[in-house]
Amino acid sequence: MKNAIALALLGASTVLCTAVRANVAGSLPDVFLSVLPELKAKTKVAVLLPAELPSPFSDAKHATVDKATADEYAVSLYYKLDVGNAGFAASFGASNNPGYSPRELPNVREVRLANGISGFFRQVGCGGSCAPANLWWEQGAVLYQIQLKLPASLGEKNQEEIITAVADSAILAGPR
């Protein structure tokens, strides 16, 4: 998996290089350690988080639980807190029985993920401000979503490779 992320990033940009900050077991980046107990205590949804985070996301210092209920969770990563979207790095979430399919979302393209799962990718979109790259996929009745704040200048294919590698890492790591 490290090689897949490294290849995606090498092709993407020299600015985005491989770096992983993981706990001693190597199974979960340290930034998630502070929020995982709360997620596991509050949600019945299988928590999927990547085993690896490529740079610059591995530089995120803070994780916040944005939502944690029996049927959903959302975690955001920040480089710096209290500076709004300027400090945002990424988010990871899931919703049980959301009432819609990612196929129904506008401006998405189907991509292949680990274990033969179909994902739905939307590249960075800029108007008045830029929205992060998004990837959704379903496992059973659960809809998972990853958002990564990638540069708008990064090509669509490179964005897809990076976010797909992060999703594959979460899928292959399995429930936490």
N, C-alpha and C positions, 0 to 999 in steps of 0.2 A: 504494500500500500504506500509506503514511503516513496518508492520509486515512481509510482503513478502520480503522486502529488508533485514530486520533484520535476518530472517530465512536463507536467502541465504548466508548472510555474516557470520552468526554463524557457519554454516556448512562449509564455505569456509576456514576460518582461524581466529585465535584469533587476528591476526594483523589487519585484516580488520573488523572493528566494525562499528556499525551504528552510524552515526552522520550527522546531517543536519543543514546547516546554511541557513536559509530562511529569506526573508524580513518579515515585520510585518504582511502582509496578509497571509504569509505562502505559497504562490502560486508559488514562483520562488526564487531559491537560490540567495543570494545577488550578487554573482560573475557575474551573467548574467545581472544585472541591468544596467551596464554601456554600454553594447553593444546592448541591445534590441531596443532602439530607432533607431539606425543606420540600423539594420536589417529590421525593419518595414518600414522605409522610402525608402529603396532601393530594396526590393524584393517583388514580388507578390506571392511567394510561401508561403504556410502556415508554420509559424515558430513553430516547435515543440521542446520544451526544457523541461527537467524533472522538476517536482515539488520538487523532493528530490534528493540529491546526497549522496551516502554512503561514509563513510570514506574509504580511505584517500582523495577521490576526493572533498569532502566538504572542505578540507583544501586548495584547489587551491585559490590563491589570485588574479589572473589576468585572464581576458578574452580578447581575441583579435579577431577582425573580419578579417578572412583570405580572404574572398571573399563575396561580396554582390552585386548581379545583379538582374535584374527582374526575371530571371529563376533559380537562385541558391544562396545558402549561405553556409558559413562554419565558424564556431566559434571554437577556441581552448582555452582550459583552461590550465593554467600554475601555478605551485607552485612558480616558480621564472622565471623572464624574462632574456633574454640575456645569457642563458647558453645552448642553443640548446635543443636537445631532453632530456637532463638531467632534465630540468624543466617541461617537458610536462606531463600533467595529462590526458586529454581527448579531444575529438573533437566531434562536432555535426554538421551535414550538410544535405543539401537536394538539389536535382536537378530535375527540371521539364523536362519531356520527355528526359531522358538521352540517349536513343538509345540502351540500353541493359537492361536485367533483372538480378536481383541478382542470379537467378537460374543458369545463365551462368557463374558465377564466379567460379574459381577453389577452391577446398578445403573448401567448405562450406557445412553446414548441416542445413536442415530445422528445425526450432523451432516454437512453438506456442506462439504468443504474445497476448496482451490484445485485446479485441473486435474481437477475432477469426482471427486476421491478421497473415499471415505466414511471419516469419523472416528467415534470412539466416545468420548463425553464423560461424565465423572462429576464432579459438583459437589463442592465442599468438604463433607466429612463430619465432624461433631463428635460425639464420645462423651466419653471421658475426656480426650481432647485432639483437636485438629482435624487431619485429613488434607488435603493440598493438593488443588486441582482437578487432574484428570487428563484427558489426551486421548491416544488411541492411534489409529494408522492403519497400514495396510499398503501398501508399495510393493514389488511383486514378492514375494519370500520374506522380506522384512525387515519387522519390526514396530517402529515408532517410537513413542516415548512422550515427552510433555512433562508436567511437573508445575509448577504455579505456586502459590505460597503467597498466596492471596487471602483477604480478610476473609470470615469466615463470614456477616457481615451483608450482604454483597453478593448481590443476587438471582441466581438460577440463570441466567437469560437473560443478565445482564451478565457473569457468570463465563464463560459459553459464548462470548460475543462476544470477550472479551479473549483467552482461550486459543486460540480459532480464528484470530484475527488473527496471533498469534505463530506458530502452526503454518503458516498460509498463507505467512508471510514466509520460514520455513525451506524450505518446499516450492518456492516460486518462486525462492529464491536458488539452489537446486540443491546438488549435492554440493560440499563444500569441498575 
